[in-house]
Amino acid sequence: MITSLHQQACSAGDDTYLDPETGFQVFTEVGLRKRGSCCGCGCRHCPYAHNKIPLSRRVRMARRPTLLTSTPLPTEPSDILFWSGGKDSFLTYLTLATTETPTVLLTTYDSQTGIIANQDHHIDQVIQQASHLGLSLIGVPLQPHVEFNDLVYPALELVPQISSLVFGDLHLEHIRSWREQNFAPLQYPLQFPLWHAEYDELLTRLEISGVPCVISAVTEPAEPYLTVGTLFSRASMAALPPHIDRFGENGEFHTLAKVWEAPSLRGGE
């Protein structure tokens, strides 16, 4: 509803519209552009990526996609890696890091709690990951009544030049199909570097990286066998019963990659 109200108001050239839940007048992008710069107040439709809000306060105040690390966005064509902070995202980054194309991380999080959906870790931990790797991180604060694409599409517009959109999917056909259909209107190339990779090979890559990955969330099928904080390792995954995917691809569990515990991966070093 908010999206359609805002679009209607912008089409009419209105500076504001009435929020049906609060009864307050909300500035449209049209109205905010007349100001000429960000006011630093965390406006819902800020067209300036909240660039006047200090980094330390952006997670709490942001209502639009914004840069959450001090590393500036690359000006040359860049790969945009959709990042959850887990092992699959990290393994995908390792693949991209072997190329000369810069990588920009993009993550979505709950605007009220700061929690990454399904992963159950906080956006602050993702910021810590990106900062350690020396990468730009675009945060997309998801909000009630605002469509996913109405926030993610503008997030991509923050990047000066995009080489491709990159995803860490392993083998779930329906998720890959959704991504391909959802992002088709943007006409960017899509990459799936881990698609159908062998699990043993991926485990070896993790071991070589020296980055520990721990269980951050567990759902019912895996609850008797895993607990939050368990180290994701070859041994712990081998101990799982056959009906639980060793990489949690069916949503059995999720992970957090503690990249800050691997000094060799520190950005700029």
N, C-alpha and C positions, 0 to 999 in steps of 0.2 A: 504493500500500500504506500509506504513512504517513497519508494522509488517512483511510482506512477505519479504521486502528488508533486514530487520535485520536478519530474519531466514536464508535467503540464504547466507548472509555474514558470519554468525556464522557457518553454515554447511560447508562453504568453508575454515573456519579458519582465516577469514580476520579480521584485527584489526579495520577497518573502512568501511563505505559505503557512497555513495554520496546521500545527501538529494535532491530529485527531485525538491522541491519547493525553497530551498534557494541556492542550489549549493554548500553547505558546506560539508566537510567531517565530519561524525559523528562516534564517537567511538562505537564499538559493545561491547556486554558483554564480548566477548572473549578478546578484547583489554583492557577493563577496569580491568578484572581479573588479567592481567599481572602486573598491578600496585600494587596489593596486599592489597589495602585499598581504602576507599572513599577519593576523592580529595576535597570534599566540594563545588564543582562547580555546582551541580544540573544536572549532566549528564543524558541524556534521558534514557540510558539503565544501570544505576548504579546498580550493583549486591549487593551493601552493604547497601541498604535501606536508603541511604543518611545520614548515622549515623555520619558523620563529619560536617553536617550542623547544626548550633545552632537551638534549637527548635523554637526560635522566628522568624527564617527566613525560616523554612521548607515549610510552606504553600506557600510562594511566589516563592521558588526555586525548590521545588520537582517536578520531572517528573516520579517518580516511587513510588510505595506504601512505606509508611514510618510511623514510630511511631511519633505521634503528641503530646503525653503527657509524663510527666516525670516518670509516673508509669511504671516500667519495665514489660515486658510480662511474664506471669506465666510460670514456667517450667513444671508444672503438666498439665494433660489433661484439656482443657478449652472449654467452649461453646463460639462460635463466633457469636455475635449478630449483624445482619445487621441493622444498626442504621441510622435513618433519622433525629433524634432530635425531632420528633413529639410525640403525645400522644400514638400512637400504639406502637412505639418503647419503650417508657417509661413503658407502661403497661406490655410489654413483659419482660423488665428488672426486674420489680417487681416480676414477676413469677420466673425468674431465681435466684433472690436474696434469695429465700427461700431454695435453694439447697446448697450443699457444693462445687459444681463445680465452679471454677472461671469463670468470664465472661470477654471477650474481645470485645470491640466495633469496628466495621468496618464501615466506611462511605465513600461514593464517593462524589466528588465535582468537579466543573469545574476548570480546572487548570489555566485558565486565570482570572476568576472573583472570585473564591472562594465560589461561590454560590452552595448550595445543590439543585439539580434538583427538580422542582415542589414545594419544601418547601419554596423556596425564602428566606431562612435565610442563613447567612454566616457561613463558616466552623469555624470561631473564636467562634461563639456561641456554636457549638458542642464541641469544645475543652473545653470551659468553663463548659459545662455539664459533660464531662468525668472527668475533673479535680476535680470538686466538688464531684463526686461520687467515686473518687479515683480509676478510672479504666484506663487500657491501651486503647488507641484509635489508630487504624491503619487508616490512611488517604490514599485514592486512588484517585490521581488527574487524572480525565478523560481528554483525549486529542483527538483532531481531528485526524482522520485516524488511530487510534489505537483501536482495538476491545476491547469490555468490558471485555471479559474473559482473554485477554492477559495482563490485569492489575489486575483483581480481583484474578485470580488463583495464581499469584506470591505473592499477598498480604497474602493469606492464608499460604503460605510457610514460612512466617515470624514467625508464631506461632509454638513453639517447639512441642506441642502435641495438637491435636484437638479432643474433645469429640463429638461435633456436630455443625452443622450450624443451626442458629436459625433465624426465620423470624416472623414479627408481623402481618401477614396477618389475616384478619377476616373472609371473606367469598367469595372472588372473585376466582372462580375455575380456570379461565384461567391464572391468575398470579401464583397461587400455582403450576399448571401444568408446567408452564414455568420454575419455579425454580427447580422443581423435575427433569425435563429433562436436564436443563442447568448444574446442579451440579452432575448429575448422574455419569459422568466419574470419579469424585474424590472419589466416594464411601464413603463419610462421611454420618453418620446418619443426617437426617433433622428433625428439631422440628418446630411446628407451635402451640405454647402454647395458643394462643387466638382464634384458629379456632372455629367458630360458637359459640363463647361466647355471652351471652346476653348483649345487650347494657346497660341496667339498672345496671347489675352487674359491668360492666367496669366503668361506671360513679361513682358507689359507691367506687370502688378501688381508683379512682383518688381523690375523695373527702377525703377519709381516709388518703391518702398520703400527703395531704397538698400542693401538687405541682400545681401551676396555669399553665394552658395551654392556650395560646392565638392564635388567628387566624394569620397565617403568610402569607397566600396566598389565594386568592379567584378567582374562575373561573366564567364564565358567568352565569351558572344556579343559583348560590348562591349570585351573586353580589348585587341584590336588598335587600338581607336580612342580609348579613354579611359584615363586613369591617375588614381590617387588624388591629389587636390590640384588637378585641373583645375577651372577656373571653369565652373560651369553657366551658360551664357549663350545668347542667341539665335544667336550665331555658331557656338559650339561644338556646339550641337544641330543646326543646319542642316547641319553637315559630316558628320553621322552617316549611314550607309547606310540605305536604306529599311526593312530588316528589323529595325532597332533602334528601339524606341519612343523618341521624343524626350524623354519624361519617365520613361523606365525602368520603365514600368508592368508589364512582364513580368519584372521582377527583374534587368534587364541591369546596372543601376547604382543606387546610392543616394547621398544627399547630406547635407551638414551646413549648416544656415543659421547664418551667423555674425552673429547679431542684435546682438551687442555692438559691431559695427563701424558701427552706425547710431545715433548719439547721440539722434536724434529719437524713437526708440522706447523710450527709457529710462523705466521705470515711475516714475510720480509727477512726471514733468517735462512 
